[in-house]
């Protein structure tokens, strides 16, 4: 491990004049001088009437609209997924004994049968 010597060897601060750096927290009693600006602008003689913006609606209306869209999109998504991706099945009959027993519940992966035959 390499140790580097300090870059400042004297005890003098890097800034001049004060004991603290120029950017410091101000006390509540400290007066901050304001920058000198151009002459203040004269107020407009006839100000145009302002149009107040209407609120877009209450939060209830906004979120109920979002909930409506989510519901309308999730119902078809459920039916498409249950038809083409995965389906819950119940074994009926004893034709698959001893592998599958009557009344057992399984999930059938239909997605695979779109690409490969059974």
Secondary structure, DSSP 8 states (H G I E B T S, - for coil): ------S--SSS-SSSSSSS-SS----TT--------S------SS------------HHHHHHHHHHHHHHHHHHHHHHHHHHTEEEEE--SSTTTTTS-TT-EEEEE-TGGGTS--
